[in-house]
Amino acid sequence: MKKNISIYAIIILITSCSMFKTVTSNTVISPQNSFVLGNNEHGSFTVKLKNVSKNDVVLHRAPITGGNHSYVTVKPTETVKVNVESNTALIIENKSNDTASVDLYIKGDTGLSMGYKK
């Protein structure tokens, strides 16, 4: 009986810890290009983003059903935290003529599509 309880406790621990998935990335964005995170069906997630480039980057949210909202300009060396709703993409735009680089720490639903868009 004790063995069964121990096995169930381990299964519950492993299952519950898998809900707290994270992704850490340094993402490079070409000049006049954007990085799109989560342009697919997914749950909510949080992004901690640090701009490690010489120029501003612009963030906004884009629900997969259409539209754009919540624009934020992130200055060089600045860190922001963004909560992104379910089924909404986070767009990171590099409007400069230089390559941009951002450090990303993503927490929550990490089953997110990732890609670039001009």
C-alpha positions, 0 to 999 in steps of 0.5 A: 500500500505504501509503495502504491502511494509513493508511486502515485506521489511521484507521478503527480509530482512529475505531471505537475512539474511539467506544467511549469515549462520554460524556454530561454533563448537569445534571438537575433532579428535581421534589419527591418524584420520581425520575430513572431512567437506563438502564431498558433493555438496555445495557452497563455504565456509570459515573456521576459525580454531584454533588448541586448542590441544597439537600437529599439525594438517594438513589441505588440500582440496579435490575436490569431483571429486578427488585429494588433494591440498593446505596442511597447518600445523597448530601449537598448539594455531595457527589460520588460515582462509581457503577459500574452493571452491564449491564441495571441502572438507576440511580435518583436519588430526590428525597425532599424537598419542594424541587426537586433538581438533580444534575450527571451525567457518564456514561461507558461505554455511553450508549445509556441510556433516561432518564425520570422516575418518581413 
